[in-house]
Structure formats: structure tokens, C-alpha cells
Amino acid sequence: MERFLNGSGTDKNKGMVEELESYGVIKSKKVAEVMEAIDRALFVPEGTPPYVDSPMQIGYNVTISAPHMHATCLELLENHLKPGMHALDVGSGTGYLTACFAVMVGSQGRAIGVEHIPELVESSGKNIEKSVAAPLLKEGSLSIHIGDGRQGWPEFAPYDAIHVGAAAPEIPPALVEQLKPGGRLVVPVGKVSQELKVIDKNMDGTLSVRNELSVRYVPLTSREAQLRGR
């Protein structure tokens, strides 16, 4: 993956967003606004440089994606993250992207994060409480749940937008099932070689699938396998 930022001149969240805009990674005004509103520094481990364009370890063999990947996924899902829509973030990790989703769908929508490491669910809630998404967490339109993200979160399905933050060996059937007709699923698929796939569910229930770009994510697996680092 190409790194767009070195962080040397980027000591503020807004600067990070402006650099991503200058490289053409962020094209949408709405995506720029939400990434400016949700400060990445609140979602990375203390002492790490928050605005460098690189994935970072957050413990439990989990990483937070690089800013350009978050921007790419928000761009791909923007039209499915409008006020009142439902969004699912599988492998929500630090809660960063789930918070972005929540701000975009607003209090009339619903943003759900699913993470199978209980400690990350707890810490992500604390991260979100420091951010502008805190009121949405408090009122319940944003929530993070402990669970196996491969099974989605049926309670608030169907979803207009589903994002998966880890690489699945194949497109997860449960997530396709929970995708609303007209909705979009963005998921990295593959083992050694991975592609970020964009899956649109047509109104008749058929799927349109395309490869967006080659990526490198940690595997979407069971909690036990993840903790073993496999």
C-alpha cells in the first residue's frame, strides 16, 4: 500500500485531511468534514503518531487502518451513509470508523460496531466518549457490541452500508444477507493476496462485485485464532 503522508508536516487532524485531499484520496466534502470532526488522535494508542499514514498496532493482534484506507472506505460508502441510514462496522477495533459512520447517518440513523475482543469494545467506547460522536453513543444511535463480526449483527439489519476491517477468506454470506437491496458492502477478501471488494446488492437481490484495490489486512477470523496471531 502506498503511503501518502509522512506526518512530518502534519501535526493536526485537519492537516492530515488536507494532505489526503491534495493527493486525491479524499474527493468528497462530506468525507473531509467527518474526518476533520473525528480526531484520529483519540483513537490511536498513546504515544503513537496519530496522523502518519500507516496502520498501527492496537493490541490483541489488531491494527487500526492507515488514514488513507479509512478515507477510501468512507468515499466508497458515502452514498450509503446518509442521514437516517443503517451502517455496520465489522471488526470495529478502536471505534474510529464506527464513529465516522455515526456522524454521517446522524441521530435518526444507526451505526453498529461489532468486535470480538471485549477489551477493545470497552476501550473503543471510551475513545468515542472523547469525540464529537459522544452524544450519539449516549442516546444509542451508535453502539459497539461484542460478537463474531462474520455473523454481522442481525438486530438492526438490513444495512445500507457494511464495512469489514479485516480480510475474509471469502465474502461472508451473513453480511450479504444483512445487506439491504440498494446497499453496499466493502470487504477485503483473500489470504496471501487480498483485494478490497465493493459489493452492491441490486434491488432484485442479485450482487454486483468489483475489485477496488489490492490491500493488506489482518485476517477476519475467530477470537481465539486472532489472539494466537493466526
ABEGO torsion letter per residue (X at the ends): XBBABAGAABABAAAAAAAAAAAGABABAAAAAAAAABBAAAABBBGBBAABBBBBBAEGGBBBBBAAAAAAAAAAAAAAABBGBBBBBBGAEAGAAAAAAAAAAEAABBBBBBBABAAAAAAAAAAAAABAAAAAAAAGABBBBBEBAAAEBAAAOBBABBBBABBBABBBAAAAAABBBGBBBBBBBEBABBBBBBBBBBAAGBBBBBBABBBBBBBBBBAAAAAAGX
